[in-house]
Amino acid sequence: MTKDRNLSDSERARAERQAERLRANLQRRKAQQRARKQATPEEEPDATAEMTGDESSILPEGETPSDSGPEKA
């Protein structure tokens, strides 16, 4: 970097800050790509997804939600 010798102190400081920003942006993009690559191929269905709809499926056979509530006692 022979051109750095011709830069003033303020120009050199500005160039160093810009280089640091570019390095940080590159690291962030690479980390995001790695995260996407890890999450995408092996996505497993969420175990809680089964419980979001009909909770009666977790009750003993033949009971309805109103049969098993605390008001039954």
C-alpha positions, 0 to 999 in steps of 0.5 A: 500500500504505497499510496497510503504514504501520500494520504493525510492523517484525516484521509488515512483515518477515514479510509481505515474507518471505511475498511473496518465498516466493510469488514464488519458488513462482510462478516455479518453477511457471511454469518447470515448466509451460514445461518440460512444454510444451516436452518434450511436443509434440515428444518424439522416440523415444530412439535408445538404446531400440532397443539395449535388447533384442536386441543381435544386430541390430547384428552383421553378418548371419549372426553371433550374439553368441557368434560375434563375442566375444573368445573367437573369436580 
